[in-house]
Each structure stands twice: as structure tokens, then as C-alpha cells.
Amino acid sequence: MEAKFGDRDDLSRARVKRDAVALRDGQDPTRLYLNEIGRKPLLSREGELALAIRMDSARTRILFELFRLRLCVSVIQEWLDEVAAERLRLETIFALREAQAPVDPDTADFNAPSPALAEPSSDLRHLLVDALTMMSAAGDIDEQSRVMAGRWVAARIDALRLEELLKPFDVVSEPIEGLGRALIRAASEVGMARTDFVATWRRRPGSSGDETLSHLAELSPACAAGVDDVNRALGTWQMSFGRYSMAREALSHARLELKTAKQEMTECNLRLVVSVAWPLVERGLRLLDLVQEGNIGLMRAIDKFDASRGFRFGTYAVFWIRQAISRALSDQAHTIRVPVHTAEKASQVKRATQGLRDQLGREPTHEEVSVKSGVPVETVRRIALLVRDVVSLDMKIGDDGDNSLGDLVVDRHSPSPDAIAAQSELRRLLSASMLSLSAREERVVRMRYGIGVTEMHTLEQVADGFGVTRERVRQIEVRALSKLRAHRRSQDLAELI
């Protein structure tokens, strides 16, 4: 096992070295990625079917094991309550709808929501609700009926609900595995090798879990205390250690099988994502960004794909890939984000505008576009304003390129040059007029009217500053204003004020 880890590390280092050499030689990451995905062969119909069967089998085993343990009863009961309250539809839990003809990737509107499909029959609805009720019922239902209901539901549950059902087991498993690590430390203190402990702790199904814990408890008082903690944690879920060990082993194998099959299906279809993303490069996002969004759509398509309906995976996946890329373009391609629903209407308006332009030989009016697209006239006008191209204020203008567009934009929050010049002239004239006043009179006027100070002062504040009465300050102010009115510059000041 150590050699295998060593080989993996060597392979990772070799890949890093290869990428560094490629970048040094002038190869960009996009070319490296395309070369990497090109080495993976495409899947045949038989290969797609085999991987789909592996994924379905792994999901069914995971769900059946969870249903058998009754760990997901709380989740199922929550679903039933939501369905009964009409806050949740069975179609979001189970793959109930009938197959639809494959979409045409050249004509389909990939910004639109998934097309409406046939509703499941009422009989199937009742069967599913009855099966869920049986699985979540108390002990008055015999175990065989419960197991059969779990197997029947597991074959129909939507793949995207899998993680939701796995959470209860992970909640149980996490503290128990933590206690297992504490037991490793306790066992090592009494001389038990780590490998021997792991072999005992992870004993394969068929061995007695209770005997495993009994053996570990005999090693030392610390180990016995750890075993008590494990039993206490399992007792909360009414589960023995033997049953937990078997479930952990089965779920671990099934989850690994599901992950491996999904990864292989993803890697073999990465070229499909590139082929869908390539024509959309000029829409505002780089190719690798489009590919990343398309890969998210590809993984969702893998979760939703049902091979039993007879379609090729590529025919089905192109819808999810195009939808993911189109939504990413709507969200990220514009400097100012346009909401997805607005982008969808903008797409309708754009198609109608282009068609009318070709038909009429001129730019169509908003009313003509409204009739052609079925979008209200006010919405067409609003979209025309929203989807305009963004222009940088730093864009150079003129033949010499010395000025930018921002230099020509009026700043409505700053004073105009005329106002700045008038203020400067007013300050100059005030300073000249103040020369006719005494020092005390000038200071009183400046404080009372906020000239050259931070704020205007009241009579009381000025009086406190000079140590005189308010009446005395008022008299000084009146005398100073009389001098200013009699000054030869008073007419010029009046014109500026």
C-alpha cells in the first residue's frame, strides 16, 4: 500500500513538472487542459450503459442500506409532512416523469426552465406515499415488508436526494470514528500495534462486532472507557457495533463505486463540454470559465441520467451543459449583472430584432419588436437600456489619445469652474475689505459669519472667547458691518453675493 501511495506522489510530481515545463515553453493552460482531456477515449453506447448501471446499482445499494438501518426515517418523515402540506412535490424526490424526446441543441432555448413532462399517475403517487409511510412507521410493521418497501423506493428515488439521505449516517459515523481514533491512542499505550488495531476495528462483515469491542475493552481501563463511549453513542440510534460495522463497510464500498463511475463518466465527456462551449467564447467569458460552468452542468446531467429510457448520454447532457453555460453568461459576462429572467427576455428581443432587421432592411421600432417577440413595449424599452455595451471611462479618445472618456463626463457633485472662480474672487474681496477693520472687529466678524473658521459662532460663544458680554459683541459686530458697507469694495461684494 505504501508503494502505491509513493507511485501516486511520483505521478503528481511528474505532472506538476510537465506542466511547469509546458508553461515555460510557451504553452498556455487551455492547451494543456485540451491535451489532457483528449487522451481519454469517448464512450460507446455499451460503455455508457455499463457506467449508468454501475451508478444505479451503487445508489440503490446505498439507499437500501440506509433504509435497512432506518437512519433516514427523520428525513422521510419530513418529506411526508412537506408533501402533505403541499410545500413539496413528489417529482422533486422521485424520478417519476416519463421520457421526453431528445432536444435539438441548435434550436432549443437553453435559458428556459426544463420542459414540462408527463405527470405521474395518481396510483404511483399513492404507492410511493404508502411505501414511505411503511418505512417510517414504528415497529408494528414486519421487517420483511419494510425491507421490500425500502428496496422498491430505493430504485425510484432521485439521485440528487442521495446526499440528503446520507447525512444521518454521517452524523452517526463521525463521532464513532472519532472515538475509534481515541481508542487507537489508548491501545498503542498498552503495546498494540496500530495495524493490528485497525484490522480489529474495521473487521469485515461476518465477524461479531460485539466480540470486537469486548476484545478491545480487555486491553486497558482506558480502552474499556472508550468502548463504553462507543456503545453509548450507538445506543442513541439503537444500533449494535456489529451492525454499524457492516453498514459502514457496505456504504463505503458503494460510495466508492458510485464516485469512481461518476468520475469516469465525467472524464469521458469533458470533450463534449468543450465542443458546446467553444462557439460561445466571444460572449464575454474565457473558454476555461465556460468549460468550468459546463462541467457543472455535465455533473448534474450524470446525476439525472436514466439509461433505461434509451437515449445516448451526450444527447441528454447537451441540454444541461448549454443551460449551465447560458446562465453563467447571463450572470457573469456583463460588468453590471443582468438578472437571468431579464436575460431570457433580452434573448427573445434580440432574436426578434435581428429577424425584423433582415426582413425590413432597417432598424425596427420598439412597437414592431414588441409585436414580433410578444414582449410588452415598456419591457422592450427597458431591455434596450439594460443590455447596452459597457464603455470604460479610461477609454482613450481623440487622435493623439491624450484624453480619456472620463475627462468629458460632468461631475455633478463637484462645483463648476465658474463657481470656483467666483468663490476665489469673493475671498479676495473679503480679505481686502477686512483691512479696514480693527483686529478685534475682524475677528468678531469672522467668528460670527464663519469666515476662515470651521463654523459660525453665537453671540454667547464669541463673548466667552473675548471675555465680554453678548451686548458688547453685538455692538462690535454692528460697527464692523457699517464699516464694510461704507468700504469702496462693497458694491463688488454685493454683485458676487
C-alpha positions as CSV (number, residue, x, y, z in Angstrom):
1,M,0.0,0.0,0.0
2,E,2.9,2.4,0.8
3,A,4.4,1.7,-2.6
4,K,1.1,2.6,-4.2
5,F,1.0,5.9,-2.4
6,G,4.6,6.6,-3.4
7,D,3.7,5.9,-7.0
8,R,0.8,8.3,-6.8
9,D,3.1,11.1,-5.3
10,D,5.6,10.5,-8.0
11,L,2.9,10.8,-10.7
12,S,1.7,14.0,-9.2
13,R,5.2,15.5,-9.1
14,A,5.7,14.4,-12.7
15,R,2.5,16.1,-13.8
16,V,3.5,19.3,-12.0
17,K,6.9,19.2,-13.6
18,R,5.4,18.6,-17.0
19,D,3.0,21.5,-16.6
20,A,5.8,23.8,-15.5
21,V,7.9,22.8,-18.5
22,A,5.0,23.3,-20.8
23,L,4.3,26.8,-19.4
24,R,8.0,27.7,-19.7
25,D,7.9,26.6,-23.3
26,G,5.0,28.9,-24.0
27,Q,2.0,26.5,-23.8
28,D,-1.0,28.1,-22.1
29,P,-3.2,26.2,-19.5
30,T,-6.0,26.0,-22.1
31,R,-3.9,23.9,-24.4
32,L,-2.7,21.7,-21.6
33,Y,-6.3,21.1,-20.5
34,L,-7.4,20.2,-24.0
35,N,-4.5,17.9,-24.5
36,E,-5.2,16.2,-21.2
37,I,-8.9,15.5,-21.9
38,G,-8.1,14.4,-25.4
39,R,-6.3,11.4,-24.1
40,K,-9.5,10.0,-22.6
41,P,-11.4,7.9,-25.2
42,L,-15.0,8.5,-25.9
43,L,-17.6,6.1,-24.5
44,S,-19.6,3.8,-26.8
45,R,-23.3,3.2,-26.2
46,E,-22.4,0.0,-24.4
47,G,-19.8,1.8,-22.2
48,E,-22.4,4.5,-21.2
49,L,-24.9,1.8,-20.4
50,A,-22.3,-0.1,-18.3
51,L,-21.4,3.0,-16.3
52,A,-25.1,4.0,-15.8
53,I,-25.8,0.5,-14.5
54,R,-22.9,0.8,-12.1
55,M,-24.1,4.1,-10.8
56,D,-27.7,3.0,-10.4
57,S,-26.6,-0.2,-8.6
58,A,-24.3,1.8,-6.2
59,R,-27.1,4.3,-5.5
60,T,-29.6,1.5,-4.9
61,R,-27.2,-0.3,-2.5
62,I,-26.6,3.0,-0.6
63,L,-30.3,3.8,-0.3
64,F,-31.2,0.2,0.6
65,E,-28.6,0.1,3.3
66,L,-29.8,3.4,4.8
67,F,-33.4,2.3,4.6
68,R,-32.5,-1.0,6.3
69,L,-30.8,0.9,9.1
70,R,-33.8,3.2,9.5
71,L,-31.3,6.1,9.9
72,C,-33.2,8.2,7.4
73,V,-36.6,7.9,9.0
74,S,-36.5,11.5,10.1
75,V,-35.7,12.7,6.6
76,I,-38.5,10.6,5.1
77,Q,-41.0,11.8,7.8
78,E,-40.0,15.4,6.9
79,W,-40.7,14.7,3.2
80,L,-44.1,13.2,4.0
81,D,-45.0,16.3,6.1
82,E,-43.9,18.6,3.3
83,V,-45.8,16.6,0.7
84,A,-49.0,16.6,2.9
85,A,-48.7,20.3,3.4
86,E,-48.2,20.8,-0.4
87,R,-44.9,22.5,0.1
88,L,-43.0,19.7,-1.7
89,R,-43.8,17.7,-4.8
90,L,-43.1,14.0,-5.2
91,E,-41.5,14.8,-8.5
92,T,-38.6,16.6,-6.7
93,I,-37.9,13.4,-4.7
94,F,-38.5,10.6,-7.2
95,A,-37.8,10.1,-10.9
96,L,-41.4,9.8,-11.8
97,R,-41.9,11.6,-15.1
98,E,-42.0,9.9,-18.5
99,A,-39.2,10.2,-21.0
100,Q,-39.3,13.1,-23.5
101,A,-37.9,13.1,-27.0
102,P,-34.3,14.4,-27.0
103,V,-33.9,18.1,-27.5
104,D,-32.4,19.7,-30.6
105,P,-29.3,21.6,-29.3
106,D,-29.4,24.0,-32.3
107,T,-33.0,25.3,-31.7
108,A,-33.7,24.7,-28.0
109,D,-33.9,27.7,-25.7
110,F,-31.4,26.6,-23.0
111,N,-32.2,29.6,-20.8
112,A,-35.7,28.4,-20.3
113,P,-36.6,26.1,-17.4
114,S,-36.8,22.3,-18.0
115,P,-39.7,21.5,-20.3
116,A,-42.9,20.2,-18.8
117,L,-43.2,16.4,-18.8
118,A,-46.0,14.0,-18.3
119,E,-47.3,13.9,-14.7
120,P,-47.0,10.7,-12.8
121,S,-50.2,8.7,-12.3
122,S,-52.1,9.0,-9.1
123,D,-51.7,5.3,-8.4
124,L,-47.9,5.7,-8.4
125,R,-48.2,8.6,-6.1
126,H,-50.2,6.6,-3.6
127,L,-47.8,3.7,-3.8
128,L,-44.9,5.9,-3.1
129,V,-46.6,7.7,-0.1
130,D,-47.6,4.3,1.3
131,A,-44.1,2.9,0.9
132,L,-42.6,5.9,2.6
133,T,-45.2,5.7,5.4
134,M,-44.4,2.0,5.9
135,M,-40.6,2.7,6.1
136,S,-41.1,5.5,8.7
137,A,-43.6,3.6,10.8
138,A,-42.9,2.2,14.2
139,G,-42.2,-1.5,15.0
140,D,-45.8,-2.7,14.2
141,I,-44.7,-3.4,10.6
142,D,-42.9,-6.7,10.0
143,E,-39.2,-6.3,8.9
144,Q,-39.7,-8.1,5.6
145,S,-42.4,-5.7,4.4
146,R,-40.3,-2.8,5.5
147,V,-37.2,-4.1,3.6
148,M,-39.3,-4.7,0.4
149,A,-40.7,-1.2,0.6
150,G,-37.2,0.2,1.0
151,R,-35.9,-1.7,-2.0
152,W,-38.8,-0.5,-4.1
153,V,-38.4,3.1,-3.1
154,A,-34.6,3.0,-3.5
155,A,-35.0,2.1,-7.2
156,R,-37.0,5.2,-7.8
157,I,-35.6,7.9,-5.7
158,D,-33.9,10.9,-7.4
159,A,-30.1,10.7,-7.4
160,L,-29.9,14.4,-6.2
161,R,-31.6,13.4,-2.9
162,L,-28.9,10.9,-2.1
163,E,-26.6,13.3,-0.1
164,E,-29.7,14.4,1.9
165,L,-30.3,10.8,3.0
166,L,-26.7,10.1,3.8
167,K,-26.4,13.0,6.3
168,P,-27.9,11.0,9.2
169,F,-25.4,8.2,8.7
170,D,-22.5,10.7,8.6
171,V,-23.9,12.2,11.8
172,V,-23.7,8.8,13.4
173,S,-20.3,7.8,11.9
174,E,-18.3,11.0,12.6
175,P,-18.3,10.7,16.5
176,I,-17.8,7.0,16.4
177,E,-14.8,7.2,14.1
178,G,-13.5,10.0,16.4
179,L,-13.9,7.6,19.3
180,G,-12.1,5.0,17.2
181,R,-9.1,7.3,16.9
182,A,-9.1,7.8,20.7
183,L,-9.1,4.0,21.1
184,I,-6.1,3.8,18.8
185,R,-4.1,6.0,21.1
186,A,-5.3,4.0,24.2
187,A,-4.4,0.7,22.5
188,S,-1.0,2.0,21.5
189,E,-0.2,2.8,25.1
190,V,-0.6,-0.9,26.0
191,G,1.6,-2.1,23.2
192,M,-1.0,-2.9,20.5
193,A,0.3,-2.1,17.0
194,R,-1.7,0.4,15.0
195,T,-2.1,-2.0,12.1
196,D,-3.5,-4.7,14.4
197,F,-6.0,-2.3,16.0
198,V,-7.2,-1.1,12.5
199,A,-7.6,-4.7,11.4
200,T,-9.7,-5.4,14.6
201,W,-11.7,-2.1,14.4
202,R,-12.5,-2.5,10.8
203,R,-13.3,-6.2,10.9
204,R,-15.1,-7.3,7.8
205,P,-18.8,-8.1,7.8
206,G,-19.4,-11.6,9.1
207,S,-17.4,-11.1,12.2
208,S,-19.0,-10.3,15.5
209,G,-18.9,-6.6,16.3
210,D,-19.6,-7.2,19.9
211,E,-16.7,-9.6,20.2
212,T,-14.5,-6.8,18.6
213,L,-15.5,-4.3,21.3
214,S,-15.1,-6.9,24.0
215,H,-11.6,-7.7,22.8
216,L,-10.6,-4.0,22.8
217,A,-12.2,-3.4,26.2
218,E,-9.9,-6.0,27.8
219,L,-6.7,-4.2,26.7
220,S,-6.8,-1.5,29.4
221,P,-9.2,0.6,31.5
222,A,-8.7,3.5,29.0
223,C,-9.8,1.2,26.2
224,A,-12.7,0.0,28.3
225,A,-13.8,3.6,28.8
226,G,-13.6,4.2,25.0
227,V,-15.6,1.1,24.3
228,D,-18.3,2.4,26.7
229,D,-18.4,5.7,24.8
230,V,-18.8,3.9,21.5
231,N,-21.7,1.7,22.9
232,R,-23.3,4.8,24.4
233,A,-23.2,6.6,21.0
234,L,-24.6,3.6,19.2
235,G,-27.3,3.2,21.8
236,T,-28.7,6.5,20.9
237,W,-29.5,5.1,17.5
238,Q,-30.5,1.6,18.8
239,M,-27.7,0.0,16.8
240,S,-25.1,-2.6,17.7
241,F,-21.5,-2.2,16.8
242,G,-21.6,-5.2,14.5
243,R,-24.5,-3.8,12.5
244,Y,-22.8,-0.4,12.3
245,S,-19.5,-2.1,11.1
246,M,-21.4,-4.0,8.3
247,A,-23.3,-0.9,7.3
248,R,-20.1,1.2,7.2
249,E,-18.3,-1.4,5.1
250,A,-21.2,-1.7,2.6
251,L,-21.8,2.1,2.3
252,S,-18.0,2.7,1.9
253,H,-17.8,0.2,-1.0
254,A,-21.0,1.6,-2.6
255,R,-19.9,5.2,-2.3
256,L,-16.5,4.5,-3.7
257,E,-18.1,2.6,-6.6
258,L,-20.5,5.5,-7.3
259,K,-17.7,8.1,-7.1
260,T,-15.5,6.0,-9.5
261,A,-18.2,5.5,-12.0
262,K,-19.3,9.2,-12.0
263,Q,-15.7,10.3,-12.3
264,E,-15.1,8.0,-15.3
265,M,-18.4,9.2,-17.0
266,T,-17.3,12.8,-16.4
267,E,-13.8,12.4,-17.8
268,C,-15.1,10.7,-20.9
269,N,-17.5,13.5,-21.7
270,L,-15.3,16.6,-21.0
271,R,-14.7,17.0,-24.7
272,L,-18.5,17.3,-25.1
273,V,-18.4,20.3,-22.8
274,V,-15.6,21.9,-24.8
275,S,-17.4,21.4,-28.1
276,V,-20.5,23.1,-26.6
277,A,-18.5,26.0,-25.0
278,W,-16.3,26.7,-28.0
279,P,-18.8,28.7,-30.1
280,L,-19.8,30.8,-27.1
281,V,-16.3,32.2,-26.4
282,E,-17.0,35.6,-27.9
283,R,-19.9,36.2,-25.5
284,G,-17.9,37.7,-22.6
285,L,-16.2,34.8,-20.8
286,R,-13.0,33.0,-21.4
287,L,-13.0,29.4,-22.7
288,L,-11.9,27.9,-19.4
289,D,-14.6,29.8,-17.5
290,L,-17.2,28.5,-19.9
291,V,-15.8,24.9,-19.6
292,Q,-15.9,25.1,-15.8
293,E,-19.6,26.1,-15.8
294,G,-20.3,23.5,-18.5
295,N,-18.7,20.8,-16.3
296,I,-21.1,21.7,-13.5
297,G,-24.0,21.1,-15.9
298,L,-22.3,17.8,-17.0
299,M,-22.1,16.5,-13.5
300,R,-25.8,17.4,-12.9
301,A,-26.7,15.6,-16.1
302,I,-24.8,12.5,-14.8
303,D,-26.9,12.6,-11.6
304,K,-30.2,12.9,-13.6
305,F,-29.4,10.5,-16.5
306,D,-31.7,7.5,-16.8
307,A,-30.2,5.0,-19.3
308,S,-33.4,2.9,-19.3
309,R,-35.1,5.5,-21.5
310,G,-32.9,4.5,-24.4
311,F,-31.2,7.9,-25.2
312,R,-27.5,8.4,-25.6
313,F,-25.9,10.3,-22.7
314,G,-24.5,13.0,-25.0
315,T,-27.9,13.8,-26.4
316,Y,-29.3,14.2,-22.9
317,A,-26.2,16.0,-21.4
318,V,-26.0,18.8,-24.0
319,F,-29.2,20.4,-22.6
320,W,-27.7,20.6,-19.1
321,I,-24.3,21.8,-20.4
322,R,-25.8,24.5,-22.6
323,Q,-28.2,25.6,-19.8
324,A,-25.3,25.9,-17.3
325,I,-23.2,27.9,-19.7
326,S,-26.0,30.2,-20.8
327,R,-26.9,31.0,-17.2
328,A,-23.2,31.7,-16.4
329,L,-23.1,34.1,-19.4
330,S,-26.2,35.9,-18.1
331,D,-24.7,36.2,-14.6
332,Q,-21.0,36.9,-15.3
333,A,-20.4,38.1,-18.8
334,H,-21.6,41.7,-18.1
335,T,-19.8,44.1,-15.9
336,I,-23.2,45.1,-14.5
337,R,-25.1,41.9,-13.8
338,V,-28.3,41.3,-15.7
339,P,-30.8,39.0,-13.9
340,V,-31.4,35.7,-15.6
341,H,-35.1,36.3,-16.2
342,T,-34.2,39.6,-17.8
343,A,-31.5,38.0,-19.9
344,E,-34.1,35.4,-21.2
345,K,-36.4,38.2,-22.3
346,A,-33.4,40.1,-23.8
347,S,-32.6,37.0,-25.8
348,Q,-36.2,36.9,-27.2
349,V,-36.0,40.6,-28.0
350,K,-32.6,40.2,-29.7
351,R,-33.8,37.4,-31.9
352,A,-37.0,39.3,-32.9
353,T,-34.9,42.5,-33.6
354,Q,-32.5,40.6,-35.8
355,G,-35.3,38.9,-37.8
356,L,-37.1,42.2,-38.3
357,R,-33.9,43.9,-39.4
358,D,-33.3,41.3,-42.0
359,Q,-36.9,41.4,-43.1
360,L,-37.4,45.2,-43.2
361,G,-33.9,46.3,-44.2
362,R,-33.9,48.9,-41.4
363,E,-33.8,49.2,-37.6
364,P,-37.2,48.1,-36.3
365,T,-39.1,50.2,-33.8
366,H,-39.9,49.1,-30.2
367,E,-43.5,48.6,-31.1
368,E,-42.6,46.3,-34.0
369,V,-40.2,44.3,-31.8
370,S,-42.9,44.0,-29.2
371,V,-45.4,42.5,-31.7
372,K,-42.8,40.1,-33.1
373,S,-41.4,38.9,-29.7
374,G,-44.6,39.0,-27.6
375,V,-42.8,41.2,-25.0
376,P,-44.6,44.3,-23.8
377,V,-43.3,47.6,-25.3
378,E,-42.2,49.0,-22.0
379,T,-40.2,45.9,-21.3
380,V,-38.6,46.2,-24.8
381,R,-37.6,49.8,-24.0
382,R,-36.2,48.8,-20.6
383,I,-34.2,45.9,-22.0
384,A,-32.7,48.2,-24.7
385,L,-31.3,50.4,-21.9
386,L,-30.2,47.5,-19.7
387,V,-28.2,45.4,-22.2
388,R,-26.2,48.2,-23.8
389,D,-22.5,47.6,-24.1
390,V,-20.4,48.9,-21.1
391,V,-17.8,51.6,-22.0
392,S,-14.8,52.2,-19.8
393,L,-14.2,55.7,-18.5
394,D,-10.5,55.2,-19.1
395,M,-11.0,54.6,-22.9
396,K,-8.7,56.9,-24.9
397,I,-10.4,59.4,-27.2
398,G,-9.0,61.7,-29.9
399,D,-6.3,61.3,-32.5
400,D,-3.5,61.7,-30.0
401,G,-5.0,59.6,-27.3
402,D,-4.0,62.0,-24.5
403,N,-7.6,62.3,-23.2
404,S,-9.9,59.7,-21.8
405,L,-13.7,59.5,-21.9
406,G,-13.9,60.2,-18.2
407,D,-12.4,63.7,-18.8
408,L,-15.6,64.7,-20.7
409,V,-18.1,63.4,-18.1
410,V,-19.7,66.1,-15.9
411,D,-19.1,65.6,-12.2
412,R,-22.4,66.8,-10.8
413,H,-21.1,66.6,-7.2
414,S,-18.2,69.0,-7.7
415,P,-18.5,72.8,-8.1
416,S,-18.3,74.1,-11.6
417,P,-15.3,76.2,-12.7
418,D,-17.4,79.4,-12.7
419,A,-18.4,78.7,-9.1
420,I,-14.8,78.1,-8.1
421,A,-13.7,81.3,-9.7
422,A,-16.5,83.3,-8.1
423,Q,-15.6,81.9,-4.7
424,S,-12.0,82.7,-5.2
425,E,-12.8,86.3,-6.1
426,L,-15.2,86.6,-3.2
427,R,-12.5,85.5,-0.7
428,R,-10.1,88.1,-2.3
429,L,-12.5,90.9,-2.0
430,L,-13.4,90.0,1.6
431,S,-9.8,89.9,2.6
432,A,-9.3,93.4,1.1
433,S,-12.4,94.7,2.8
434,M,-11.3,93.3,6.2
435,L,-8.2,95.6,6.1
436,S,-10.5,98.5,7.0
437,L,-11.4,96.8,10.4
438,S,-9.5,96.6,13.6
439,A,-8.2,93.3,14.7
440,R,-11.0,92.8,17.2
441,E,-13.7,93.7,14.7
442,E,-12.2,91.4,12.0
443,R,-12.1,88.5,14.5
444,V,-15.7,89.1,15.6
445,V,-17.0,89.2,12.0
446,R,-15.1,86.1,11.0
447,M,-16.4,84.1,14.1
448,R,-20.0,85.3,13.7
449,Y,-20.2,84.5,9.9
450,G,-17.8,81.5,9.8
451,I,-15.3,83.2,7.5
452,G,-12.0,81.3,7.7
453,V,-13.2,79.2,10.7
454,T,-14.9,75.8,10.9
455,E,-18.3,77.1,11.9
456,M,-20.5,80.1,12.7
457,H,-20.4,81.2,16.4
458,T,-23.3,82.5,18.5
459,L,-23.1,85.8,20.4
460,E,-22.5,83.9,23.6
461,Q,-19.7,81.8,22.2
462,V,-17.9,84.9,20.9
463,A,-18.5,86.7,24.2
464,D,-16.9,83.8,26.1
465,G,-13.9,84.0,23.8
466,F,-13.3,87.7,24.3
467,G,-14.4,87.7,28.0
468,V,-17.1,90.4,27.4
469,T,-20.9,90.5,27.4
470,R,-23.0,89.5,24.5
471,E,-24.3,93.0,24.1
472,R,-20.7,94.3,23.7
473,V,-20.1,91.7,21.0
474,R,-23.3,92.8,19.2
475,Q,-22.1,96.4,19.3
476,I,-18.7,95.5,17.8
477,E,-20.4,93.5,15.1
478,V,-22.8,96.3,14.1
479,R,-19.9,98.8,13.9
480,A,-17.8,96.4,11.8
481,L,-20.6,95.8,9.3
482,S,-21.2,99.6,9.0
483,K,-17.5,100.0,8.0
484,L,-17.8,97.2,5.5
485,R,-20.9,98.7,3.9
486,A,-19.0,102.0,3.6
487,H,-16.0,100.4,2.0
488,R,-15.3,101.1,-1.7
489,R,-15.4,97.4,-2.4
490,S,-18.9,96.8,-1.0
491,Q,-20.6,97.1,-4.4
492,D,-18.3,94.4,-5.9
493,L,-19.1,92.1,-2.9
494,A,-22.8,92.7,-3.4
495,E,-22.6,91.6,-7.0
496,L,-20.8,88.3,-6.1
497,I,-23.2,87.6,-3.2
